[in-house]
Amino acid sequence: QVRLVESGGASVQVGGSLRLSCTTTENFFRFNYVGWHRQAPGKQREWVASMQSTGDTNYLDSVKGRFLVSRDNAGNTAFLQMNNLQPEDTAVYYCYSEGNWGQGTQVIVSA
């Protein structure tokens, strides 16, 4: 089992940006898939974006062009850069990898 720790959530205004981080053991994300999910109040958790070990990325249609998944060279931190945030992006964001979930980090977007 691998521990994933998210950080970076905050309250921002519409159009703002945030960068979420997901940290784990060294090199882990160089060899494993990482996914970002979110759960809004009263809704089911949904997949948002992901990066394969190859570096290939995929995005939910509603965040394409606004969100970007990346990882650091050491492979122990994955990032979700979120730009032009909208109220519908308000949720708890989780990172996921190889059967492990982080604890989540809250993002609130207000007008």
C-alpha positions in Angstrom: 0.0 0.0 0.0 1.2 3.5 -0.9 0.4 6.7 0.9 -0.8 9.6 -1.2 -0.9 13.1 0.2 -2.7 15.9 -1.6 -2.3 19.6 -0.9 -3.0 22.9 -2.6 -6.8 23.2 -2.3 -8.1 26.6 -1.4 -10.9 29.1 -2.0 -10.6 31.2 -5.2 -12.7 33.4 -7.3 -14.0 32.6 -10.7 -11.3 32.7 -13.3 -8.6 32.0 -10.7 -5.9 29.2 -10.7 -4.7 26.6 -8.3 -2.1 23.9 -8.4 -2.8 20.7 -6.6 0.0 18.4 -5.5 -0.1 14.7 -4.8 3.1 13.4 -3.0 4.2 9.9 -2.4 7.4 7.8 -2.4 10.3 8.6 -4.8 10.0 7.5 -8.4 6.5 6.1 -7.9 4.8 8.2 -10.5 7.5 7.5 -13.1 6.3 3.9 -13.2 2.6 4.1 -12.3 -0.6 5.7 -13.4 -1.9 8.6 -11.5 -5.5 9.9 -11.7 -7.2 12.9 -10.3 -10.9 12.7 -9.3 -13.3 15.0 -7.6 -16.5 14.8 -5.6 -18.8 17.8 -5.5 -21.4 18.1 -2.6 -24.3 15.7 -3.2 -22.7 14.1 -6.3 -20.7 11.0 -7.0 -17.0 11.0 -7.3 -15.9 11.5 -11.0 -12.7 11.1 -12.8 -11.1 14.4 -14.0 -7.7 13.7 -15.5 -4.9 11.2 -15.5 -1.4 10.5 -16.6 0.0 7.1 -17.6 3.5 6.1 -16.7 4.4 6.9 -20.3 3.4 10.5 -19.7 0.3 10.3 -21.8 -2.5 12.3 -20.4 -6.3 12.3 -20.6 -8.9 14.8 -19.5 -12.6 15.1 -18.8 -14.2 17.1 -21.6 -15.3 19.9 -19.3 -11.7 20.6 -18.1 -9.8 20.2 -21.4 -7.8 23.3 -22.1 -8.0 24.5 -18.5 -6.4 21.6 -16.4 -3.0 20.1 -16.9 -1.6 17.0 -15.3 2.2 16.7 -14.7 4.8 15.1 -12.5 8.2 16.2 -11.2 11.4 14.7 -12.4 11.9 12.7 -9.2 8.5 11.0 -9.9 7.3 11.5 -6.4 4.9 14.3 -6.9 2.0 14.7 -9.4 0.4 18.0 -10.1 -3.0 19.2 -11.3 -2.7 22.7 -12.6 -6.2 24.2 -12.8 -6.8 27.5 -14.6 -9.9 29.6 -15.3 -11.7 27.9 -12.5 -15.5 27.9 -12.5 -18.1 27.4 -9.7 -18.8 23.9 -11.1 -15.2 23.0 -10.3 -16.0 23.2 -6.6 -15.3 19.8 -5.1 -13.0 17.7 -3.0 -10.1 16.6 -5.3 -8.4 13.2 -4.8 -5.5 11.6 -6.4 -5.5 7.9 -7.1 -2.8 5.4 -8.0 -2.6 1.6 -8.0 -5.5 1.1 -5.7 -4.6 3.9 -3.3 -6.5 7.1 -2.6 -5.3 10.3 -1.0 -7.3 12.0 1.7 -8.6 14.8 -0.6 -8.1 18.5 -0.8 -11.0 21.0 -0.9 -11.4 23.5 -3.8 -14.0 26.2 -3.6 -14.7 28.5 -6.5 -16.9 31.5 -5.9 -18.2 34.3 -8.0 
